[in-house]
């Protein structure tokens, strides 16, 4: 017998209540049908989801894993239903989407194009903007959705992690490290290590500087640059090296080499953000679209 969504919903409620009587009450059914449904689910799966004894009901280790995945499956189903409902209604309007420049190498343009094709009555108003200005724009109601380098956010904003991205060492093609496939950050010592100016993204800047200084590498600060693209252009001209997000290795910038970093914490998150109290159907539709599909 095939597993049904009803069985998954019933098991998920039971996994939270850990009491057949309370779970049955929440589900508006009697306890015997719930017990039968869970027993059938376990038989179909071929393993036990619950321990039942005098002490009560507890999840098995397999049951805990299954409950976690049930939450995701049912969440995706609800999101897909909502998206289909918005499509049926013919969602219309213009969505103001702001993004940091490096999102161009994280498949954002393709995702935006696919969204427009899926929702032809919706328009997109695109703005390239650093993380701090995006947060200000959202708080002021001047933006609907932003794509940022992760920072602590005010409670008025919600976020969804797009990816956790590794950092890489970027060096000129003829640099002494250029032949290496992997290095530790400490091996960057003694070089001019370029970092964009703190005023443009303080939290992200501080994260990179902290990684460097933890390895006794001091960043080179006289160059006041705003964008990663400028940093890489300077590296290409032999004016230093840098610690940059992996996505930039997909750019066509010539005369630079990207090297893996050994430190496991040499990474950062990229997030989509929006207003927590937004009542805009188009914003909700776009957010769910990205949550389901990712940037592909």
C-alpha positions as CSV (number, residue, x, y, z in Angstrom):
1,X,0.0,0.0,0.0
2,X,1.4,3.4,-1.0
3,X,2.2,6.0,1.7
4,X,-0.3,8.9,1.6
5,X,0.1,12.6,2.5
6,X,-2.6,12.1,5.1
7,X,-0.4,9.5,6.9
8,X,2.5,11.9,6.7
9,X,0.4,14.7,8.2
10,X,-0.9,12.5,11.0
11,X,2.6,11.2,11.8
12,X,4.0,14.8,11.9
13,X,1.3,15.9,14.4
14,X,2.0,12.8,16.5
15,X,5.8,13.4,16.4
16,X,5.1,16.9,17.9
17,X,2.5,15.8,20.5
18,X,4.1,12.4,21.4
19,X,0.7,11.5,22.7
20,X,-2.0,9.6,20.6
21,X,-4.9,11.2,22.5
22,X,-3.7,14.8,22.0
23,X,-2.7,14.1,18.4
24,X,-6.0,12.6,17.5
25,X,-7.8,15.6,19.0
26,X,-5.7,18.0,16.9
27,X,-6.5,15.9,13.8
28,X,-10.2,15.8,14.7
29,X,-10.2,12.0,14.6
30,X,-10.6,9.3,17.2
31,X,-7.5,7.5,18.6
32,X,-8.0,4.0,17.0
33,X,-7.9,5.2,13.4
34,X,-4.7,7.2,14.2
35,X,-3.1,4.2,15.7
36,X,-4.0,2.1,12.7
37,X,-2.7,4.7,10.2
38,X,0.6,5.0,12.0
39,X,1.0,1.2,12.2
40,X,0.3,1.0,8.4
41,X,2.9,3.7,7.8
42,X,5.5,1.8,9.7
43,X,4.7,-1.4,7.9
44,X,5.0,0.4,4.5
45,X,8.3,1.9,5.5
46,X,9.7,-1.3,7.0
47,X,10.9,0.2,10.2
48,X,9.6,1.6,13.5
49,X,9.0,5.3,13.8
50,X,7.9,5.3,17.5
51,X,8.7,3.6,20.8
52,X,5.5,2.9,22.7
53,X,5.8,1.8,26.4
54,X,4.6,2.7,29.9
55,X,6.7,5.8,29.8
56,X,4.8,7.1,26.8
57,X,5.5,7.7,23.1
58,X,9.0,8.5,21.8
59,X,10.4,8.9,18.4
60,X,13.0,6.3,17.3
61,X,16.2,7.7,15.7
62,X,14.7,6.8,12.3
63,X,11.4,8.4,13.3
64,X,13.2,11.7,14.1
65,X,14.9,11.8,10.7
66,X,11.6,10.9,9.0
67,X,9.8,13.6,10.9
68,X,12.3,16.2,9.7
69,X,11.9,15.2,6.1
70,X,8.1,15.1,6.4
71,X,8.2,18.7,7.6
72,X,10.1,19.7,4.5
73,X,7.9,17.6,2.1
74,X,4.7,19.0,3.4
75,X,6.1,22.5,3.5
76,X,7.0,22.2,-0.1
77,X,3.6,20.9,-0.9
78,X,1.9,23.9,0.8
79,X,4.3,26.3,-1.0
80,X,3.6,24.7,-4.4
81,X,-0.2,24.9,-3.8
82,X,0.2,28.6,-2.9
83,X,2.2,29.3,-6.0
84,X,-0.3,27.5,-8.2
85,X,-3.1,29.5,-6.6
86,X,-1.3,32.8,-7.3
87,X,-0.7,31.6,-10.9
88,X,-4.4,30.8,-11.3
89,X,-5.3,34.3,-10.0
90,X,-3.0,35.9,-12.5
91,X,-0.6,37.7,-10.1
92,X,0.2,41.1,-11.6
93,X,2.2,44.2,-10.7
94,X,5.8,45.2,-10.5
95,X,8.3,43.7,-8.0
96,X,11.3,45.8,-6.9
97,X,14.3,43.4,-6.6
98,X,17.6,44.6,-5.2
99,X,20.8,42.6,-5.4
100,X,24.5,42.8,-4.6
101,X,26.6,42.7,-7.9
102,X,28.1,39.2,-7.2
103,X,24.5,37.7,-7.5
104,X,25.1,38.0,-11.3
105,X,27.3,34.9,-10.9
106,X,24.9,33.0,-8.7
107,X,22.2,32.3,-11.3
108,X,20.0,35.2,-10.3
109,X,19.5,36.5,-13.8
110,X,18.3,33.1,-15.0
111,X,16.0,32.8,-12.1
112,X,14.5,36.2,-12.7
113,X,14.0,35.4,-16.4
114,X,12.3,32.1,-15.5
115,X,10.0,33.9,-13.0
116,X,9.0,36.4,-15.7
117,X,8.2,33.5,-18.1
118,X,6.1,31.8,-15.4
119,X,4.3,34.9,-14.4
120,X,4.0,37.0,-17.6
121,X,1.7,39.6,-15.9
122,X,4.4,40.4,-13.3
123,X,7.2,42.9,-14.0
124,X,10.6,43.3,-12.3
125,X,12.3,46.5,-11.4
126,X,16.0,45.6,-10.8
127,X,18.4,47.6,-8.7
128,X,22.1,46.8,-8.0
129,X,22.9,47.9,-4.4
130,X,25.1,46.9,-1.5
131,X,23.7,45.0,1.5
132,X,23.3,48.0,3.8
133,X,21.4,50.1,1.3
134,X,19.2,47.2,0.5
135,X,18.2,46.8,4.2
136,X,17.5,50.5,4.4
137,X,15.4,50.4,1.2
138,X,13.3,47.5,2.5
139,X,12.7,49.2,5.8
140,X,11.6,52.3,4.0
141,X,9.3,50.4,1.7
142,X,11.3,51.2,-1.4
143,X,12.2,47.6,-2.2
144,X,10.2,44.3,-2.1
145,X,13.0,41.7,-2.1
146,X,16.7,41.9,-1.7
147,X,19.7,39.5,-2.2
148,X,22.5,40.2,0.2
149,X,25.6,38.9,1.9
150,X,24.3,37.7,5.3
151,X,24.3,40.2,8.1
152,X,22.3,40.5,11.4
153,X,18.8,41.7,10.4
154,X,16.3,43.9,12.1
155,X,13.1,42.1,13.3
156,X,11.1,43.8,10.5
157,X,12.8,41.7,7.9
158,X,12.7,38.0,7.1
159,X,15.4,35.9,5.3
160,X,15.9,32.8,3.4
161,X,19.5,31.4,3.0
162,X,20.3,30.9,-0.7
163,X,23.6,29.2,-0.2
164,X,26.6,28.9,2.1
165,X,29.5,29.9,-0.1
166,X,33.1,29.1,0.3
167,X,35.8,31.8,0.1
168,X,38.8,31.4,-2.3
169,X,42.2,33.1,-2.6
170,X,42.4,35.2,-5.8
171,X,45.9,35.8,-7.1
172,X,47.5,37.1,-10.4
173,X,48.1,34.4,-12.9
174,X,51.9,34.7,-12.5
175,X,51.8,34.8,-8.7
176,X,54.0,32.4,-6.5
177,X,50.8,30.7,-5.3
178,X,49.2,30.4,-8.7
179,X,50.3,26.7,-9.2
180,X,48.7,25.6,-5.9
181,X,45.2,23.9,-5.8
182,X,44.7,24.5,-2.1
183,X,46.3,26.7,0.6
184,X,45.8,27.9,4.1
185,X,45.0,31.5,4.8
186,X,48.3,31.9,6.7
187,X,50.1,31.4,3.4
188,X,48.8,34.7,2.2
189,X,51.0,36.5,4.9
190,X,53.4,39.0,3.6
191,X,51.2,39.9,0.6
192,X,49.0,43.0,-0.1
193,X,45.7,41.4,0.8
194,X,42.9,43.6,-0.7
195,X,39.5,44.0,0.9
196,X,36.7,46.2,-0.1
197,X,36.1,49.3,2.1
198,X,34.2,48.6,5.4
199,X,31.7,51.5,4.9
200,X,30.0,49.5,2.0
201,X,29.3,46.3,4.0
202,X,30.7,46.4,7.5
203,X,29.6,43.0,8.7
204,X,30.9,41.2,5.6
205,X,34.1,43.2,5.7
206,X,34.6,42.4,9.4
207,X,34.0,38.7,8.7
208,X,36.8,38.5,6.1
209,X,39.2,40.6,8.1
210,X,38.6,38.3,11.1
211,X,39.4,35.2,9.0
212,X,42.6,36.9,7.8
213,X,43.8,38.1,11.3
214,X,43.0,34.7,12.8
215,X,45.7,33.4,10.5
216,X,48.1,36.4,11.3
217,X,47.4,38.0,7.9
218,X,46.9,41.7,7.9
219,X,44.6,43.2,5.2
220,X,45.9,46.0,3.0
221,X,43.5,49.0,3.5
222,X,44.8,52.1,1.5
223,X,42.6,51.2,-1.5
224,X,39.1,52.4,-1.0
225,X,37.1,50.2,-3.3
226,X,33.4,49.3,-3.3
227,X,32.9,46.2,-5.4
228,X,34.4,42.8,-5.6
229,X,34.9,43.3,-9.4
230,X,37.2,46.2,-8.6
231,X,39.2,44.1,-6.2
232,X,39.6,41.4,-8.8
233,X,40.6,43.9,-11.5
234,X,43.3,45.2,-9.1
235,X,44.5,41.6,-8.4
236,X,44.7,41.0,-12.2
237,X,47.0,44.0,-12.5
238,X,49.3,42.6,-9.9
239,X,48.4,45.1,-7.2
240,X,47.7,42.5,-4.5
241,X,45.8,39.2,-3.8
242,X,42.4,38.7,-2.1
243,X,40.0,36.4,-0.3
244,X,36.8,36.4,-2.5
245,X,33.5,34.4,-2.8
246,X,33.6,31.3,-5.0
247,X,30.9,32.7,-7.3
248,X,33.4,35.2,-8.7
249,X,35.4,32.3,-10.1
250,X,32.6,32.0,-12.6
251,X,33.4,35.4,-14.0
252,X,35.4,35.9,-17.2
253,X,38.0,38.1,-15.6
254,X,41.3,37.3,-17.2
255,X,44.8,37.1,-15.6
256,X,43.7,35.8,-12.2
257,X,43.7,32.3,-10.6
258,X,41.3,31.1,-7.8
259,X,42.7,28.7,-5.1
260,X,40.7,26.6,-2.6
261,X,41.1,27.6,1.1
262,X,41.7,24.9,3.7
263,X,40.0,26.5,6.7
264,X,36.5,25.0,7.2
265,X,35.1,28.3,8.4
266,X,36.2,30.2,5.4
267,X,32.7,30.7,4.1
268,X,29.7,33.0,4.3
269,X,26.0,32.9,3.6
270,X,24.0,34.6,0.8
271,X,20.4,35.5,1.7
272,X,17.1,36.6,0.2
273,X,15.4,39.2,2.4
274,X,11.9,40.7,2.4
275,X,9.5,42.6,4.8
276,X,8.1,40.3,7.5
277,X,4.7,42.0,7.4
278,X,4.4,42.3,3.6
279,X,0.9,41.8,2.3
280,X,2.0,42.0,-1.3
281,X,0.8,38.9,-3.2
282,X,3.6,39.3,-5.8
283,X,6.3,39.4,-3.1
284,X,4.9,36.3,-1.5
285,X,4.7,34.5,-4.8
286,X,8.3,35.5,-5.7
287,X,9.7,34.5,-2.3
288,X,8.0,31.1,-2.5
289,X,9.2,30.6,-6.1
290,X,12.8,31.1,-5.0
291,X,12.3,28.9,-1.8
292,X,11.1,26.0,-3.9
293,X,13.3,26.4,-7.0
294,X,16.4,28.0,-5.6
295,X,18.6,30.0,-8.0
296,X,18.8,27.7,-11.0
